[in-house]
Amino acid sequence: MCVVTHVRLAQTSEMTTVHQGRGPAFAPFVAYIVVFHLAWIAWPFLVYPRLMAMGNGTLTYAVLNIGLRMLIWVVPVFLYLRFVDGVDPVAYLKLRHHVRRGVLVAIALTALNLAGSLARFGTPHPSLERVTWNSALGTSLLVGFIEEIPYRGFILQKLGERLDFWLANVMTSLLFLSIHLPGWVALHTLRADAAATVFALGILFAIAFRYSGSLWAAILTHSANDFLSFVIFGH
């Protein structure tokens, strides 16, 4: 009886230690979410107008825009994972494994996206006016990497450590939607259909990530979607 009691006490102590260890570890994550989303409110009101003054079709604008977004969106995630969680960021973000599967999933989803866009908008009429340094590099090539690292790669997985996948997915997609709101408000382009689309895409990117096991599925699908939307179809 004494041995059993000792084992139970040891197990209880271990569970308490694990629970206490998980609690404080979640606080920095919540702080990250709050600081990141509050900080981004300043972007469309303070930073974006100054960048636009350079001319949004210039290479200088594209480099500064991409560089600042990488600094705000991507770098903190890598630093957090390395120094707060003490893990390999590349491995945690699932950028190293199942890359081929992720690419194949992205190709399949992009094909469906293209078919749906053709059915909705008809034959596209690409314009050279929509092809700028920023639309090619920022809006198309790198947008998936910049935005999927913090959301599906980091926030979704951190929430998924404590919540059911679908609840974590909905919460992450709502946060993803919220990060777009300051820009829409500043530019007076807030629309219900755009908000619904961004939320739905967030859900889709998370599903692609989960079932491929590779963040590249979400990254490439996201970049291809924005390329089709802004450059090819102009919507």
Buried (B, 14 or more C-beta within 10 A) or exposed (E): EEEEEEEEEEEEEEEEEEEEEEEEEEEEBEEBBEEBBEEBBEBBEEBBEEBEEBEBEBEEBBBBBBEBBBEBBBEBBBEBBEEEBEEEBEEBBBBEBBBEBBBBBBBEBBEEBBEEBEEEBEEBEEEEEBEBBBBBBBBBBBBBBBBBBBBBBBBBBBBBEEBEEEEBBBBBBEBBBBBBBBBBEBEEEBEEEBBEBBBEBBBBBBBBBBEBBBBBBBBBBBBBBBBBBBBBBEE
